[in-house]
Structures are given as C-alpha cells and as structure tokens.
Amino acid sequence: MTADPLTSASVTIAWVVTLNKPFYPLYVWWVAGSGVWTSMFTWVALPAFAALPYIARRWPLAARAGLPLVGMADTALSTELFGQSSGVEAFFVPCAALASLSFTAAEAWTARALTVVVFVVFVAMHLAAPAGLYPWPPSEVAALSKLNLLSAASLTAFVGLRFASAR
C-alpha cells in the first residue's frame, strides 16, 4: 500500500528524527562538554518517533497527528531537562510547522487544533521558564543554545522542503 504524500512526508520526518535522536548526547558532549547523562533522558521519546512509520501503515491520520504531538512532548521534556536558556524551546517551531502542514484541506480543523495545542504548550513552558535539571555553566549553555537553535532551524527547513514536494 502506497501512503498518501502527506503521510509519506510525515514518515520521512519521523525517520530523520528517529535516526538522529541517538546521537544527541554526542552533540551535547561535543559542543558543551558536559550534561551528557542528562541528555540521554531525551531518548525517552525515541520509541514513539520510531513507532510512527509503522502506525502510518494502518492509521495515516494518527501518524500525521502523532508526529507534532510526540515532538511537542519531547520538546517540553527537553525544556524541563535543559532549561529555557538552552534554546531547546526552538523545537516547538518545527512542531507547529508539522501541525499545520501535515493535513489536507478536509482536515483543516485537525491542523488548526494541533497548531493551537503546540502554541499553548510552548507559551506555558516559556512562561514557566524552567531552569533545567542540569546546572549548565554559562559558556556551555551558550554553546548548547547555538546547537539547539541551529538544529531546530535545520529541522524546520527540512520540514518545509519535504512538505513542499508533498503538495
């Protein structure tokens, strides 16, 4: 069975995140030098991202809705782990992009609802301003922030490029 273009695009994004997630602690170690053990908690979301391509085979809409929801939950957890100053909140942007791009015109209300949910969770996390569980020295948190901002911008660009070809 061939997936529809939007589901196929969502599956591609899920695989990209799944294949990159195990390396995140190495990126953290490389740019910040510490906090590697804390960054391993981000692997909690790995099984959910990995399950989405398989869910898409049977329930395409669930997989397309699940991708921004799993991403949002992962971003909220990462914000709690690393704190607001780590720049990890920037990953709410590709989550919002996925929420708005993953659906057909007939599913517009799903897209709207998910986009609002992502935005509300972002605002709640931003206003809570968690300091993070790991006490980052200023130079390390600055390096981590640059890594997260670049990564989130790259993922957002990839989402835009992949969904542009799906339409």
C-alpha positions, 0 to 999 in steps of 0.5 A: 500500500502506497501512503498518501504524500502527506503521510509519506512526508510525515514518515520521512520526518519521523525517520530523520528524527528517529535516526538522529535522536541517538546521537544527541548526547554526542552533540551535547558532549561535543559542543558543551562538554558536559550534561551528557547523562542528562541528555540521554533522558531525551531518548525517552521519546525515541520509541514513539518517533520510531513507532510512527512509520509503522502506525502510518501503515494502518492509521495515516491520520494518527501518524500525521497527528502523532508526529507534532504531538510526540515532538511537542512532548519531547520538546517540553521534556527537553525544556524541563531537562535543559532549561529555557536558556538552552534554546531547546524551546526552538523545537516547538517551531518545527512542531507547529510547522508539522501541525499545520502542514501535515493535513489536507484541506478536509482536515483543516480543523485537525491542523488548526487544533494541533497548531493551537495545542503546540502554541499553548504548550510552548507559551506555558513552558516559556512562561514557566521558564524552567531552569533545567535539571542540569546546572549548565555553566554559562559558556556551555549553555551558550554553546548548547543554545547555538546547537539547539537553535541551529538544529531546530532551524535545520529541522524546520527547513527540512520540514518545509522542503519535504512538505513542499514536494508533498503538495 
